[in-house]
Amino acid sequence: MKGVILAAGLGTRLYPITENKPKHMIPIGGKPLILHLLAALKSNGINELILVVRHGENFTRNLLEDGGKFGLKIEYSTQEVPTGTASAVESAEELIGEEEFLVVYGDLLLKEELIHRLLKSFEEHGEMVLAAVPVKDVSQYGLINSRGEKLMKVEEKPEGIGGEEGNLANAGLYVFKKKEIFKAIKRT
C-alpha cells in the first residue's frame, strides 16, 4: 500500500511561523514534523510515499529527496493551486497506481497505533475508511455526516453546526480503493 501525504497547504492559521516554511517543516522535538509522520508510516509497512506539495516548494524536496536515506521511496506531485483535499489527492492519481492507498495530512503528529487501527479497519470493511475525532466546534474542521458506519458527506468548515447535527470532525487520515475514490472525485 502506498501513502499519499498532503503537504501543499498554505499554513495560514500558523502565520507568521509559516511565512518562510511549510507547516510540516515546523520542528517538533528537534526535527521537522514530517519526519515523525514518515516514521509512523514506515513502522506500519508504508514505505512508498507520494508527497503532494505546492508549486515552488523546495523545503520538503531538499530534506527528503527520494526518501532513500530514510529507507523509503518518495515521489512528488505538485498541486498547482491549493484548493482542497480532493484536488490534492487527484494530483497524485497517476503516481498511485492501481492499489489501495492511505492519505494523510502532512501536518499531523500521529501515533503509530492510530495508523495501524485504521489499516486494520480497512482490511475488515474494505471500501474506504477515515479517522474522525469528536470536537466542540466543528466550524474549524470538516464535519463528518454519517449513518451508522456509512459516510454520507464531509462538509468543510460549516458555520453554525454542531450539537444536534454532530460533532465528528475529519481527522485527516483515510484509506481508499483507487477506483472508487477517483470516481467520486470526478463527480464533484
N, C-alpha and C positions, 0 to 999 in steps of 0.2 A: 504494500500500500504506500502510495506517495503522500507527502504532506504539502499543503499549499499554505504559505504564511503570507497574510495580507499586511503589507508594510508600506502602503502608498498614501496613507492619510496625512493630513496637513498638521495635525497636533495642535490645533488652535486652542483647545482648552488648557494646554500646558504652556502656552506662550507667557513669558518670554524664554522659558527654558528651551523650547523647541525652535527658537529663532534660527539657530545655526546647526541644529542636528535633529534628526527624526526621533520620535518618542521611543522607538525600540532601541535606540542607541544610548539612552539615558543610563548612567551607571547605577546598578543596584548591587550592593555587596561587593563593590570594587570592580565589577565588569559590566559591560553593556547588557541590558535586559534581554536582548535577543539571544545571547549565549545561554542564559538559563533555559529559555524555551527550546533551543536546539538540543540541549542535554536531556530535557524531559521527553522530547520526541524520540531521540535516539534510544533512550532506555526502554521505549515501547516498541522498538523494532522499526521505526520510521526513519530510514536512512537516506531516502531520495526525497529531496525537497525542491519546491519551486517557490521562490520569493517574488512576490508581486511588489514592485517598487514604483515610485513616481518618476516621471521623466527627469533626467539630470541628477538623480540622487546617487551619489557615489560613495557615501559613508559605508553603506552596507556592503556593496561590492568590494570595496577596498579591504574591509575587515574579514569578510567571509570567503572571498574569492570563489573557488569552485567547491569549497567545503572539505577538500582533502585533508587539511590539517586538523579537522575535527572528526575525521572518519565518516564523512558524509559526502553525498553527491548533491551539489546545489546548482540549479539553473535559475535564470532570471526571466521575468516577464515584466513588461512595462505597462502600467495603467496610465495612459496619456493624460486623462483628466480624472481626478479622484471623485467619482460620482456615486460611490457606494459599494457595498459588499458584492452585489450580483455582478456588476460590471468588472470588479476586480477579479472575481473568480473566472468570469468569462474570458478575461485577457490571458489566462493561463490554460485555456482549453486545449490548445494544440500540444502543449508540453505534458499534459496529464496522462495521455494515452487512453487505454480502454478500461482501466481498472477503477476500483473504488478509491476514494481519496479522502483524506482528512483536511479540513480547512480550519485555520486558527488565526485570530487577530494577532499581529506581531507585537503588540504592546501588552500582552498578558503575561503575568507571572503565575504559572500553573504548577500544581503538584503532579508528579508522575502518575500518581494513583488516579487522579481525575481523568487523565487521558486513557489510562488502562480501562477504567469503568465505562467510558464512552465507547471504546473499541469493542468491549465485551457486549455491550448493549446492541451495537450494530450487528455483531455476529448472531445475536438472538433474534433481532427484529428485521434486519435486512435492508430495507429501502433507504432510510435516512434517519439519522439521529442528530439531536442537537442538545447542547447543555443549556440549562436555564437556571436562573437564580432569583429567589424572591427579593424584591426591593420595595421600599416605601413609596418612592416617587419614580414611576416609570417614564416620566416625561424626558428623562435624560438618556433613555435606552430604547431598544426595540422591544415592544410589548408582544409577548407570545400569546396568541389566541389559540386555544386547543379544545378538543372534545375528547376527554379521556386521554389516551396516549396519541391521538391523531392531531397533528399540527394543521391548523386551518389557515393561519395567517400570521405574519410578523409585521407589525405596524411600527415604523421607525419614529421614535421620539414623539409620541402622541401628546397632545395637550389636554389637560383636564380629565385624564383617565387614570383609573386605579380603583382600589377597593372592590366594588361590585364587578367591574369589568375584568379584574385580575391584576396581579402584581408580579407575574413572572417575566423577567427580562432576559433577553437574548444574552448569553454569556460569551459569545464569540468563538465557539468551538463546535464543529459539525463533522459528520462523516456522511458522504454521499456516494450513490452509484452514479457514475458519469452520465450514462444515457438519460436517466430520469431528471437529474438536476438541470442539465443543459436544455432539455425540452422546456422545462418550467421557466428558465431564464429567458429563453427566446420568446415566450408568450408575454413577458412583462415589458 
